Structures are given as structure tokens and as C-alpha cells.
Amino acid sequence: MFVVQDSILVFMNINKMVQEVLSEAAIELLDTLAAHTIVAAPQQRSSLTFMPVDADDWNATMLLMREIFEAEVLLSGDTEWLSFRILQAYGVRDGQLAYQFTPVFAQALAA
């Protein structure tokens, strides 16, 4: 039971830290990407995932993806710290947005 509670607390802390480094629009896109990943690849959250994007939204979506890709999240305590990125890779394949979460962020999604 403590492990579950600890996992929930870690995810809540990560979520709070992510909100501090991303714009509101990027957070909304990240939430969409995470939800899509959970549905599309529930057992392999750090694998490459594909999501369709409306043609009119490509430019704005790619700018937000760049913001998410470049964001660095830092969790720190008294004697320990962890710095990680959210996305490992992103691009376009077969007319769909292709993206891959870093293993650390994917593990937080699994919590």
C-alpha cells in the first residue's frame, strides 16, 4: 500500500513540476499525448506512438511539441535530485504525429 501511495505522490510531484516548465497549451497537448499513449500502448508507454493531427493544427502542434521536447524537469530533495526530459523523440510518419516519451516519464505514467 505504501508503494502505491509513494507512486501517486511521485506522479503528483512530477505533474506539478511539469506545470511549472510548460505553457498551458503545451500542458494540454501533453495531457492529450499521455492519454493517447495509455490507450494506444498500455503496456509499452515508452515505445513510439502515433497520433493523427488535423491538417490545420500541424504548425501549432509542432511548436508545442518542440516546447515539450526542450523542457527539462528537475525534482530535488535535500540530498538527491533527478533531472529528466519528457519526450525522447518526436516527428511525423505516414502523416501522423510520432512521439516517444523518455523512460522516466513513461514510468511516471504507469504509476
Biopython code that builds the backbone (N, CA, C, O; Angstrom):
import numpy as np
from Bio.PDB.StructureBuilder import StructureBuilder

atoms = [
    (1, "MET", "N", (0.816, -1.184, 0.000)),
    (1, "MET", "CA", (0.000, 0.000, 0.000)),
    (1, "MET", "C", (0.868, 1.258, 0.000)),
    (1, "MET", "O", (0.523, 2.238, -0.660)),
    (2, "PHE", "N", (1.970, 1.250, 0.717)),
    (2, "PHE", "CA", (2.834, 2.423, 0.736)),
    (2, "PHE", "C", (3.448, 2.681, -0.627)),
    (2, "PHE", "O", (3.635, 3.834, -1.015)),
    (3, "VAL", "N", (3.768, 1.610, -1.367)),
    (3, "VAL", "CA", (4.358, 1.768, -2.691)),
    (3, "VAL", "C", (3.388, 2.500, -3.610)),
    (3, "VAL", "O", (3.794, 3.403, -4.342)),
    (4, "VAL", "N", (2.121, 2.126, -3.581)),
    (4, "VAL", "CA", (1.112, 2.793, -4.403)),
    (4, "VAL", "C", (1.009, 4.258, -4.004)),
    (4, "VAL", "O", (0.995, 5.131, -4.872)),
    (5, "GLN", "N", (0.937, 4.538, -2.724)),
    (5, "GLN", "CA", (0.845, 5.915, -2.269)),
    (5, "GLN", "C", (2.085, 6.696, -2.672)),
    (5, "GLN", "O", (1.974, 7.842, -3.108)),
    (6, "ASP", "N", (3.267, 6.100, -2.535)),
    (6, "ASP", "CA", (4.506, 6.763, -2.941)),
    (6, "ASP", "C", (4.494, 7.048, -4.435)),
    (6, "ASP", "O", (4.906, 8.125, -4.866)),
    (7, "SER", "N", (4.021, 6.085, -5.232)),
    (7, "SER", "CA", (3.944, 6.275, -6.676)),
    (7, "SER", "C", (3.005, 7.418, -7.027)),
    (7, "SER", "O", (3.310, 8.226, -7.904)),
    (8, "ILE", "N", (1.878, 7.489, -6.356)),
    (8, "ILE", "CA", (0.926, 8.559, -6.598)),
    (8, "ILE", "C", (1.548, 9.901, -6.224)),
    (8, "ILE", "O", (1.398, 10.879, -6.956)),
    (9, "LEU", "N", (2.244, 9.953, -5.094)),
    (9, "LEU", "CA", (2.897, 11.195, -4.685)),
    (9, "LEU", "C", (3.986, 11.608, -5.662)),
    (9, "LEU", "O", (4.122, 12.792, -5.968)),
    (10, "VAL", "N", (4.763, 10.650, -6.157)),
    (10, "VAL", "CA", (5.803, 10.959, -7.135)),
    (10, "VAL", "C", (5.173, 11.513, -8.398)),
    (10, "VAL", "O", (5.647, 12.512, -8.940)),
    (11, "PHE", "N", (4.094, 10.870, -8.882)),
    (11, "PHE", "CA", (3.434, 11.345, -10.098)),
    (11, "PHE", "C", (2.851, 12.739, -9.884)),
    (11, "PHE", "O", (2.935, 13.585, -10.774)),
    (12, "MET", "N", (2.260, 12.989, -8.715)),
    (12, "MET", "CA", (1.718, 14.314, -8.432)),
    (12, "MET", "C", (2.831, 15.356, -8.424)),
    (12, "MET", "O", (2.643, 16.459, -8.937)),
    (13, "ASN", "N", (3.980, 15.026, -7.854)),
    (13, "ASN", "CA", (5.119, 15.947, -7.851)),
    (13, "ASN", "C", (5.625, 16.201, -9.263)),
    (13, "ASN", "O", (5.937, 17.338, -9.617)),
    (14, "ILE", "N", (5.707, 15.152, -10.070)),
    (14, "ILE", "CA", (6.144, 15.309, -11.456)),
    (14, "ILE", "C", (5.140, 16.175, -12.209)),
    (14, "ILE", "O", (5.532, 17.071, -12.958)),
    (15, "ASN", "N", (3.860, 15.916, -12.017)),
    (15, "ASN", "CA", (2.829, 16.705, -12.682)),
    (15, "ASN", "C", (2.958, 18.182, -12.311)),
    (15, "ASN", "O", (2.842, 19.052, -13.174)),
    (16, "LYS", "N", (3.195, 18.463, -11.046)),
    (16, "LYS", "CA", (3.352, 19.841, -10.572)),
    (16, "LYS", "C", (4.579, 20.483, -11.207)),
    (16, "LYS", "O", (4.518, 21.638, -11.628)),
    (17, "MET", "N", (5.684, 19.760, -11.283)),
    (17, "MET", "CA", (6.905, 20.286, -11.873)),
    (17, "MET", "C", (6.737, 20.541, -13.368)),
    (17, "MET", "O", (7.236, 21.537, -13.892)),
    (18, "VAL", "N", (6.038, 19.643, -14.052)),
    (18, "VAL", "CA", (5.786, 19.813, -15.480)),
    (18, "VAL", "C", (4.965, 21.078, -15.708)),
    (18, "VAL", "O", (5.222, 21.822, -16.655)),
    (19, "GLN", "N", (3.990, 21.321, -14.856)),
    (19, "GLN", "CA", (3.163, 22.523, -14.994)),
    (19, "GLN", "C", (3.982, 23.790, -14.818)),
    (19, "GLN", "O", (3.614, 24.838, -15.348)),
    (20, "GLU", "N", (5.073, 23.716, -14.091)),
    (20, "GLU", "CA", (5.917, 24.882, -13.874)),
    (20, "GLU", "C", (6.819, 25.197, -15.065)),
    (20, "GLU", "O", (7.272, 26.334, -15.202)),
    (21, "VAL", "N", (7.090, 24.219, -15.927)),
    (21, "VAL", "CA", (8.022, 24.445, -17.031)),
    (21, "VAL", "C", (7.349, 24.582, -18.394)),
    (21, "VAL", "O", (7.993, 25.003, -19.355)),
    (22, "LEU", "N", (6.073, 24.237, -18.495)),
    (22, "LEU", "CA", (5.380, 24.285, -19.782)),
    (22, "LEU", "C", (4.264, 25.317, -19.787)),
    (22, "LEU", "O", (3.691, 25.638, -18.746)),
    (23, "SER", "N", (3.966, 25.827, -20.966)),
    (23, "SER", "CA", (2.824, 26.726, -21.130)),
    (23, "SER", "C", (1.528, 25.927, -20.992)),
    (23, "SER", "O", (1.537, 24.697, -21.043)),
    (24, "GLU", "N", (0.440, 26.625, -20.822)),
    (24, "GLU", "CA", (-0.856, 25.971, -20.664)),
    (24, "GLU", "C", (-1.218, 25.130, -21.901)),
    (24, "GLU", "O", (-1.731, 24.018, -21.778)),
    (25, "ALA", "N", (-0.945, 25.677, -23.078)),
    (25, "ALA", "CA", (-1.247, 24.948, -24.319)),
    (25, "ALA", "C", (-0.389, 23.684, -24.432)),
    (25, "ALA", "O", (-0.875, 22.647, -24.885)),
    (26, "ALA", "N", (0.879, 23.763, -24.023)),
    (26, "ALA", "CA", (1.759, 22.594, -24.071)),
    (26, "ALA", "C", (1.310, 21.534, -23.068)),
    (26, "ALA", "O", (1.393, 20.339, -23.351)),
    (27, "ILE", "N", (0.841, 21.961, -21.911)),
    (27, "ILE", "CA", (0.327, 21.013, -20.913)),
    (27, "ILE", "C", (-0.900, 20.299, -21.456)),
    (27, "ILE", "O", (-1.055, 19.091, -21.271)),
    (28, "GLU", "N", (-1.768, 21.040, -22.122)),
    (28, "GLU", "CA", (-2.969, 20.433, -22.710)),
    (28, "GLU", "C", (-2.579, 19.393, -23.758)),
    (28, "GLU", "O", (-3.153, 18.305, -23.795)),
    (29, "LEU", "N", (-1.603, 19.724, -24.612)),
    (29, "LEU", "CA", (-1.140, 18.761, -25.603)),
    (29, "LEU", "C", (-0.485, 17.562, -24.927)),
    (29, "LEU", "O", (-0.721, 16.422, -25.329)),
    (30, "LEU", "N", (0.333, 17.804, -23.909)),
    (30, "LEU", "CA", (0.983, 16.705, -23.188)),
    (30, "LEU", "C", (-0.050, 15.780, -22.556)),
    (30, "LEU", "O", (0.107, 14.560, -22.596)),
    (31, "ASP", "N", (-1.092, 16.340, -21.982)),
    (31, "ASP", "CA", (-2.168, 15.514, -21.420)),
    (31, "ASP", "C", (-2.811, 14.653, -22.502)),
    (31, "ASP", "O", (-3.126, 13.484, -22.277)),
    (32, "THR", "N", (-3.002, 15.250, -23.684)),
    (32, "THR", "CA", (-3.583, 14.503, -24.805)),
    (32, "THR", "C", (-2.653, 13.388, -25.250)),
    (32, "THR", "O", (-3.098, 12.268, -25.500)),
    (33, "LEU", "N", (-1.356, 13.690, -25.351)),
    (33, "LEU", "CA", (-0.378, 12.674, -25.744)),
    (33, "LEU", "C", (-0.335, 11.529, -24.734)),
    (33, "LEU", "O", (-0.307, 10.358, -25.111)),
    (34, "ALA", "N", (-0.331, 11.878, -23.457)),
    (34, "ALA", "CA", (-0.286, 10.849, -22.411)),
    (34, "ALA", "C", (-1.529, 9.974, -22.453)),
    (34, "ALA", "O", (-1.431, 8.749, -22.377)),
    (35, "ALA", "N", (-2.697, 10.594, -22.573)),
    (35, "ALA", "CA", (-3.945, 9.817, -22.636)),
    (35, "ALA", "C", (-3.960, 8.921, -23.868)),
    (35, "ALA", "O", (-4.376, 7.765, -23.796)),
    (36, "HIS", "N", (-3.507, 9.453, -24.994)),
    (36, "HIS", "CA", (-3.469, 8.661, -26.226)),
    (36, "HIS", "C", (-2.513, 7.481, -26.077)),
    (36, "HIS", "O", (-2.815, 6.376, -26.528)),
    (37, "THR", "N", (-1.378, 7.708, -25.454)),
    (37, "THR", "CA", (-0.396, 6.642, -25.238)),
    (37, "THR", "C", (-0.949, 5.558, -24.325)),
    (37, "THR", "O", (-0.767, 4.368, -24.585)),
    (38, "ILE", "N", (-1.617, 5.965, -23.266)),
    (38, "ILE", "CA", (-2.184, 4.992, -22.325)),
    (38, "ILE", "C", (-3.203, 4.101, -23.020)),
    (38, "ILE", "O", (-3.279, 2.905, -22.740)),
    (39, "VAL", "N", (-3.980, 4.676, -23.918)),
    (39, "VAL", "CA", (-4.988, 3.901, -24.648)),
    (39, "VAL", "C", (-4.349, 3.080, -25.769)),
    (39, "VAL", "O", (-4.681, 1.908, -25.945)),
    (40, "ALA", "N", (-3.429, 3.693, -26.530)),
    (40, "ALA", "CA", (-2.852, 3.038, -27.702)),
    (40, "ALA", "C", (-1.803, 1.986, -27.357)),
    (40, "ALA", "O", (-1.712, 0.960, -28.032)),
    (41, "ALA", "N", (-1.019, 2.226, -26.322)),
    (41, "ALA", "CA", (0.072, 1.305, -25.966)),
    (41, "ALA", "C", (0.149, 1.152, -24.453)),
    (41, "ALA", "O", (1.129, 1.572, -23.836)),
    (42, "PRO", "N", (-0.884, 0.551, -23.846)),
    (42, "PRO", "CA", (-0.917, 0.497, -22.378)),
    (42, "PRO", "C", (0.244, -0.246, -21.727)),
    (42, "PRO", "O", (0.601, 0.069, -20.592)),
    (43, "GLN", "N", (0.841, -1.211, -22.401)),
    (43, "GLN", "CA", (1.933, -1.977, -21.799)),
    (43, "GLN", "C", (3.309, -1.433, -22.177)),
    (43, "GLN", "O", (4.306, -1.787, -21.548)),
    (44, "GLN", "N", (3.373, -0.573, -23.205)),
    (44, "GLN", "CA", (4.661, -0.091, -23.703)),
    (44, "GLN", "C", (4.632, 1.429, -23.813)),
    (44, "GLN", "O", (4.685, 1.972, -24.916)),
    (45, "ARG", "N", (4.552, 2.095, -22.711)),
    (45, "ARG", "CA", (4.379, 3.545, -22.713)),
    (45, "ARG", "C", (5.607, 4.312, -23.176)),
    (45, "ARG", "O", (5.508, 5.498, -23.489)),
    (46, "SER", "N", (6.759, 3.662, -23.225)),
    (46, "SER", "CA", (7.949, 4.357, -23.713)),
    (46, "SER", "C", (8.243, 3.997, -25.172)),
    (46, "SER", "O", (9.301, 4.350, -25.694)),
    (47, "SER", "N", (7.310, 3.296, -25.837)),
    (47, "SER", "CA", (7.522, 2.966, -27.240)),
    (47, "SER", "C", (7.010, 4.111, -28.126)),
    (47, "SER", "O", (6.307, 5.006, -27.657)),
    (48, "LEU", "N", (7.367, 4.066, -29.381)),
    (48, "LEU", "CA", (6.942, 5.075, -30.337)),
    (48, "LEU", "C", (5.436, 4.972, -30.526)),
    (48, "LEU", "O", (4.906, 3.887, -30.770)),
    (49, "THR", "N", (4.750, 6.103, -30.413)),
    (49, "THR", "CA", (3.295, 6.146, -30.527)),
    (49, "THR", "C", (2.929, 7.099, -31.652)),
    (49, "THR", "O", (3.621, 8.090, -31.888)),
    (50, "PHE", "N", (1.845, 6.797, -32.341)),
    (50, "PHE", "CA", (1.395, 7.620, -33.464)),
    (50, "PHE", "C", (0.014, 8.178, -33.159)),
    (50, "PHE", "O", (-0.842, 7.492, -32.601)),
    (51, "MET", "N", (-0.189, 9.448, -33.539)),
    (51, "MET", "CA", (-1.470, 10.095, -33.292)),
    (51, "MET", "C", (-1.798, 11.004, -34.477)),
    (51, "MET", "O", (-0.962, 11.801, -34.901)),
    (52, "PRO", "N", (-3.007, 10.882, -35.004)),
    (52, "PRO", "CA", (-3.388, 11.780, -36.092)),
    (52, "PRO", "C", (-3.539, 13.215, -35.590)),
    (52, "PRO", "O", (-3.948, 13.454, -34.453)),
    (53, "VAL", "N", (-3.202, 14.161, -36.461)),
    (53, "VAL", "CA", (-3.341, 15.587, -36.156)),
    (53, "VAL", "C", (-4.073, 16.224, -37.328)),
    (53, "VAL", "O", (-3.761, 15.946, -38.486)),
    (54, "ASP", "N", (-5.043, 17.074, -37.030)),
    (54, "ASP", "CA", (-5.783, 17.782, -38.061)),
    (54, "ASP", "C", (-4.820, 18.650, -38.874)),
    (54, "ASP", "O", (-3.930, 19.286, -38.308)),
    (55, "ALA", "N", (-4.990, 18.678, -40.172)),
    (55, "ALA", "CA", (-4.085, 19.412, -41.060)),
    (55, "ALA", "C", (-3.951, 20.883, -40.666)),
    (55, "ALA", "O", (-2.868, 21.453, -40.790)),
    (56, "ASP", "N", (-5.003, 21.488, -40.206)),
    (56, "ASP", "CA", (-4.969, 22.903, -39.815)),
    (56, "ASP", "C", (-4.168, 23.141, -38.532)),
    (56, "ASP", "O", (-3.791, 24.277, -38.245)),
    (57, "ASP", "N", (-3.908, 22.097, -37.767)),
    (57, "ASP", "CA", (-3.243, 22.228, -36.467)),
    (57, "ASP", "C", (-1.767, 21.837, -36.470)),
    (57, "ASP", "O", (-1.122, 21.891, -35.422)),
    (58, "TRP", "N", (-1.216, 21.444, -37.620)),
    (58, "TRP", "CA", (0.144, 20.941, -37.663)),
    (58, "TRP", "C", (1.171, 21.936, -37.146)),
    (58, "TRP", "O", (1.996, 21.587, -36.302)),
    (59, "ASN", "N", (1.133, 23.153, -37.632)),
    (59, "ASN", "CA", (2.157, 24.134, -37.233)),
    (59, "ASN", "C", (2.124, 24.396, -35.735)),
    (59, "ASN", "O", (3.162, 24.355, -35.074)),
    (60, "ALA", "N", (0.957, 24.662, -35.202)),
    (60, "ALA", "CA", (0.834, 24.928, -33.762)),
    (60, "ALA", "C", (1.243, 23.698, -32.952)),
    (60, "ALA", "O", (1.905, 23.821, -31.921)),
    (61, "THR", "N", (0.850, 22.525, -33.416)),
    (61, "THR", "CA", (1.192, 21.284, -32.709)),
    (61, "THR", "C", (2.701, 21.078, -32.683)),
    (61, "THR", "O", (3.256, 20.698, -31.652)),
    (62, "MET", "N", (3.361, 21.322, -33.794)),
    (62, "MET", "CA", (4.810, 21.109, -33.836)),
    (62, "MET", "C", (5.551, 22.118, -32.955)),
    (62, "MET", "O", (6.570, 21.775, -32.357)),
    (63, "LEU", "N", (5.060, 23.343, -32.866)),
    (63, "LEU", "CA", (5.675, 24.314, -31.953)),
    (63, "LEU", "C", (5.538, 23.866, -30.500)),
    (63, "LEU", "O", (6.472, 23.996, -29.709)),
    (64, "LEU", "N", (4.368, 23.340, -30.163)),
    (64, "LEU", "CA", (4.152, 22.845, -28.794)),
    (64, "LEU", "C", (4.985, 21.594, -28.529)),
    (64, "LEU", "O", (5.500, 21.411, -27.426)),
    (65, "MET", "N", (5.118, 20.735, -29.535)),
    (65, "MET", "CA", (5.951, 19.536, -29.371)),
    (65, "MET", "C", (7.403, 19.937, -29.107)),
    (65, "MET", "O", (8.088, 19.315, -28.296)),
    (66, "ARG", "N", (7.859, 20.968, -29.789)),
    (66, "ARG", "CA", (9.221, 21.445, -29.564)),
    (66, "ARG", "C", (9.379, 21.971, -28.140)),
    (66, "ARG", "O", (10.394, 21.722, -27.490)),
    (67, "GLU", "N", (8.372, 22.699, -27.657)),
    (67, "GLU", "CA", (8.412, 23.200, -26.281)),
    (67, "GLU", "C", (8.486, 22.047, -25.286)),
    (67, "GLU", "O", (9.265, 22.090, -24.333)),
    (68, "ILE", "N", (7.674, 21.017, -25.509)),
    (68, "ILE", "CA", (7.678, 19.851, -24.616)),
    (68, "ILE", "C", (9.017, 19.123, -24.711)),
    (68, "ILE", "O", (9.579, 18.716, -23.694)),
    (69, "PHE", "N", (9.528, 18.960, -25.936)),
    (69, "PHE", "CA", (10.792, 18.250, -26.147)),
    (69, "PHE", "C", (11.953, 18.945, -25.450)),
    (69, "PHE", "O", (12.824, 18.285, -24.884)),
    (70, "GLU", "N", (11.969, 20.266, -25.486)),
    (70, "GLU", "CA", (13.076, 21.018, -24.906)),
    (70, "GLU", "C", (12.953, 21.231, -23.402)),
    (70, "GLU", "O", (13.920, 21.630, -22.752)),
    (71, "ALA", "N", (11.787, 20.971, -22.850)),
    (71, "ALA", "CA", (11.576, 21.190, -21.413)),
    (71, "ALA", "C", (12.405, 20.205, -20.598)),
    (71, "ALA", "O", (12.550, 19.039, -20.965)),
    (72, "GLU", "N", (12.932, 20.685, -19.507)),
    (72, "GLU", "CA", (13.689, 19.849, -18.581)),
    (72, "GLU", "C", (13.045, 19.986, -17.210)),
    (72, "GLU", "O", (12.857, 21.095, -16.709)),
    (73, "VAL", "N", (12.714, 18.865, -16.616)),
    (73, "VAL", "CA", (12.051, 18.841, -15.322)),
    (73, "VAL", "C", (13.086, 18.455, -14.266)),
    (73, "VAL", "O", (13.852, 17.510, -14.456)),
    (74, "LEU", "N", (13.103, 19.182, -13.169)),
    (74, "LEU", "CA", (14.052, 18.910, -12.098)),
    (74, "LEU", "C", (13.290, 18.638, -10.805)),
    (74, "LEU", "O", (12.535, 19.484, -10.326)),
    (75, "LEU", "N", (13.498, 17.453, -10.251)),
    (75, "LEU", "CA", (12.955, 17.089, -8.941)),
    (75, "LEU", "C", (14.128, 17.041, -7.982)),
    (75, "LEU", "O", (15.106, 16.336, -8.231)),
    (76, "SER", "N", (14.041, 17.769, -6.907)),
    (76, "SER", "CA", (15.179, 17.764, -5.986)),
    (76, "SER", "C", (14.726, 17.679, -4.541)),
    (76, "SER", "O", (13.660, 18.163, -4.161)),
    (77, "GLY", "N", (15.566, 17.055, -3.765)),
    (77, "GLY", "CA", (15.346, 16.950, -2.333)),
    (77, "GLY", "C", (16.575, 17.468, -1.618)),
    (77, "GLY", "O", (17.392, 18.172, -2.211)),
    (78, "ASP", "N", (16.711, 17.128, -0.362)),
    (78, "ASP", "CA", (17.861, 17.595, 0.417)),
    (78, "ASP", "C", (19.185, 17.032, -0.098)),
    (78, "ASP", "O", (20.174, 17.755, -0.220)),
    (79, "THR", "N", (19.191, 15.743, -0.396)),
    (79, "THR", "CA", (20.447, 15.109, -0.792)),
    (79, "THR", "C", (20.378, 14.427, -2.151)),
    (79, "THR", "O", (21.380, 13.873, -2.604)),
    (80, "GLU", "N", (19.235, 14.451, -2.809)),
    (80, "GLU", "CA", (19.075, 13.755, -4.082)),
    (80, "GLU", "C", (18.372, 14.658, -5.078)),
    (80, "GLU", "O", (17.608, 15.544, -4.696)),
    (81, "TRP", "N", (18.631, 14.430, -6.341)),
    (81, "TRP", "CA", (17.917, 15.156, -7.376)),
    (81, "TRP", "C", (17.809, 14.301, -8.627)),
    (81, "TRP", "O", (18.598, 13.380, -8.841)),
    (82, "LEU", "N", (16.833, 14.619, -9.439)),
    (82, "LEU", "CA", (16.612, 13.912, -10.693)),
    (82, "LEU", "C", (16.210, 14.952, -11.723)),
    (82, "LEU", "O", (15.281, 15.730, -11.507)),
    (83, "SER", "N", (16.906, 14.958, -12.830)),
    (83, "SER", "CA", (16.581, 15.850, -13.931)),
    (83, "SER", "C", (16.227, 14.976, -15.123)),
    (83, "SER", "O", (16.963, 14.043, -15.447)),
    (84, "PHE", "N", (15.112, 15.264, -15.777)),
    (84, "PHE", "CA", (14.731, 14.455, -16.923)),
    (84, "PHE", "C", (13.953, 15.274, -17.939)),
    (84, "PHE", "O", (13.422, 16.343, -17.640)),
    (85, "ARG", "N", (13.906, 14.746, -19.125)),
    (85, "ARG", "CA", (13.106, 15.328, -20.197)),
    (85, "ARG", "C", (11.843, 14.498, -20.344)),
    (85, "ARG", "O", (11.778, 13.356, -19.887)),
    (86, "ILE", "N", (10.852, 15.075, -20.978)),
    (86, "ILE", "CA", (9.553, 14.420, -21.129)),
    (86, "ILE", "C", (9.526, 13.562, -22.386)),
    (86, "ILE", "O", (9.135, 12.396, -22.341)),
    (87, "LEU", "N", (9.939, 14.139, -23.500)),
    (87, "LEU", "CA", (9.939, 13.424, -24.777)),
    (87, "LEU", "C", (11.350, 13.003, -25.159)),
    (87, "LEU", "O", (12.306, 13.764, -25.010)),
    (88, "GLN", "N", (11.458, 11.789, -25.647)),
    (88, "GLN", "CA", (12.732, 11.287, -26.142)),
    (88, "GLN", "C", (12.872, 11.613, -27.627)),
    (88, "GLN", "O", (13.965, 11.914, -28.107)),
    (89, "ALA", "N", (11.756, 11.548, -28.345)),
    (89, "ALA", "CA", (11.779, 11.804, -29.786)),
    (89, "ALA", "C", (10.386, 12.197, -30.250)),
    (89, "ALA", "O", (9.378, 11.834, -29.644)),
    (90, "TYR", "N", (10.360, 12.957, -31.352)),
    (90, "TYR", "CA", (9.082, 13.257, -31.994)),
    (90, "TYR", "C", (9.334, 13.551, -33.463)),
    (90, "TYR", "O", (10.443, 13.917, -33.852)),
    (91, "GLY", "N", (8.305, 13.389, -34.269)),
    (91, "GLY", "CA", (8.412, 13.638, -35.702)),
    (91, "GLY", "C", (7.095, 13.317, -36.377)),
    (91, "GLY", "O", (6.040, 13.309, -35.743)),
    (92, "VAL", "N", (7.170, 13.055, -37.668)),
    (92, "VAL", "CA", (5.987, 12.741, -38.467)),
    (92, "VAL", "C", (6.271, 11.466, -39.239)),
    (92, "VAL", "O", (7.343, 11.306, -39.822)),
    (93, "ARG", "N", (5.310, 10.568, -39.238)),
    (93, "ARG", "CA", (5.427, 9.333, -40.020)),
    (93, "ARG", "C", (4.058, 8.983, -40.561)),
    (93, "ARG", "O", (3.076, 8.938, -39.820)),
    (94, "ASP", "N", (3.999, 8.737, -41.851)),
    (94, "ASP", "CA", (2.741, 8.378, -42.527)),
    (94, "ASP", "C", (1.643, 9.403, -42.238)),
    (94, "ASP", "O", (0.482, 9.038, -42.053)),
    (95, "GLY", "N", (2.010, 10.674, -42.201)),
    (95, "GLY", "CA", (1.037, 11.739, -41.983)),
    (95, "GLY", "C", (0.514, 11.842, -40.563)),
    (95, "GLY", "O", (-0.457, 12.557, -40.315)),
    (96, "GLN", "N", (1.139, 11.143, -39.627)),
    (96, "GLN", "CA", (0.721, 11.192, -38.233)),
    (96, "GLN", "C", (1.876, 11.686, -37.364)),
    (96, "GLN", "O", (3.049, 11.525, -37.700)),
    (97, "LEU", "N", (1.510, 12.284, -36.250)),
    (97, "LEU", "CA", (2.495, 12.699, -35.264)),
    (97, "LEU", "C", (3.069, 11.447, -34.608)),
    (97, "LEU", "O", (2.326, 10.594, -34.122)),
    (98, "ALA", "N", (4.388, 11.345, -34.599)),
    (98, "ALA", "CA", (5.070, 10.225, -33.950)),
    (98, "ALA", "C", (5.828, 10.790, -32.757)),
    (98, "ALA", "O", (6.516, 11.804, -32.873)),
    (99, "TYR", "N", (5.699, 10.127, -31.610)),
    (99, "TYR", "CA", (6.372, 10.619, -30.415)),
    (99, "TYR", "C", (6.707, 9.468, -29.489)),
    (99, "TYR", "O", (6.081, 8.409, -29.521)),
    (100, "GLN", "N", (7.720, 9.711, -28.659)),
    (100, "GLN", "CA", (8.161, 8.699, -27.700)),
    (100, "GLN", "C", (8.538, 9.402, -26.401)),
    (100, "GLN", "O", (9.372, 10.308, -26.391)),
    (101, "PHE", "N", (7.923, 8.980, -25.321)),
    (101, "PHE", "CA", (8.264, 9.532, -24.008)),
    (101, "PHE", "C", (9.589, 8.951, -23.532)),
    (101, "PHE", "O", (9.954, 7.833, -23.896)),
    (102, "THR", "N", (10.302, 9.716, -22.718)),
    (102, "THR", "CA", (11.525, 9.188, -22.110)),
    (102, "THR", "C", (11.117, 8.078, -21.135)),
    (102, "THR", "O", (9.988, 8.076, -20.645)),
    (103, "PRO", "N", (12.013, 7.144, -20.852)),
    (103, "PRO", "CA", (11.670, 6.080, -19.911)),
    (103, "PRO", "C", (11.224, 6.599, -18.538)),
    (103, "PRO", "O", (10.324, 6.021, -17.928)),
    (104, "VAL", "N", (11.838, 7.675, -18.046)),
    (104, "VAL", "CA", (11.468, 8.204, -16.730)),
    (104, "VAL", "C", (10.029, 8.718, -16.739)),
    (104, "VAL", "O", (9.259, 8.440, -15.820)),
    (105, "PHE", "N", (9.672, 9.472, -17.787)),
    (105, "PHE", "CA", (8.312, 9.998, -17.850)),
    (105, "PHE", "C", (7.313, 8.864, -18.106)),
    (105, "PHE", "O", (6.224, 8.861, -17.533)),
    (106, "ALA", "N", (7.672, 7.919, -18.948)),
    (106, "ALA", "CA", (6.794, 6.779, -19.204)),
    (106, "ALA", "C", (6.530, 5.994, -17.920)),
    (106, "ALA", "O", (5.416, 5.521, -17.695)),
    (107, "GLN", "N", (7.545, 5.859, -17.091)),
    (107, "GLN", "CA", (7.372, 5.167, -15.816)),
    (107, "GLN", "C", (6.420, 5.951, -14.908)),
    (107, "GLN", "O", (5.619, 5.357, -14.188)),
    (108, "ALA", "N", (6.507, 7.271, -14.943)),
    (108, "ALA", "CA", (5.587, 8.092, -14.153)),
    (108, "ALA", "C", (4.160, 7.923, -14.640)),
    (108, "ALA", "O", (3.230, 7.969, -13.835)),
    (109, "LEU", "N", (3.963, 7.728, -15.932)),
    (109, "LEU", "CA", (2.614, 7.484, -16.471)),
    (109, "LEU", "C", (2.049, 6.165, -15.965)),
    (109, "LEU", "O", (0.842, 6.023, -15.771)),
    (110, "ALA", "N", (2.935, 5.209, -15.755)),
    (110, "ALA", "CA", (2.498, 3.893, -15.304)),
    (110, "ALA", "C", (2.103, 3.878, -13.829)),
    (110, "ALA", "O", (1.484, 2.925, -13.356)),
    (111, "ALA", "N", (2.464, 4.937, -13.105)),
    (111, "ALA", "CA", (2.213, 4.960, -11.669)),
    (111, "ALA", "C", (0.752, 5.090, -11.335)),
    (111, "ALA", "O", (0.388, 5.123, -10.160)),
]
sb = StructureBuilder()
sb.init_structure("model")
sb.init_model(0)
sb.init_chain("A")
sb.init_seg("    ")
for serial, (resi, resn, name, xyz) in enumerate(atoms, 1):
    if name == "N":
        sb.init_residue(resn, " ", resi, " ")
    sb.init_atom(name, np.array(xyz, "f"), 0.0, 1.0, " ", f" {name:<3s}", serial, name[0])
structure = sb.get_structure()
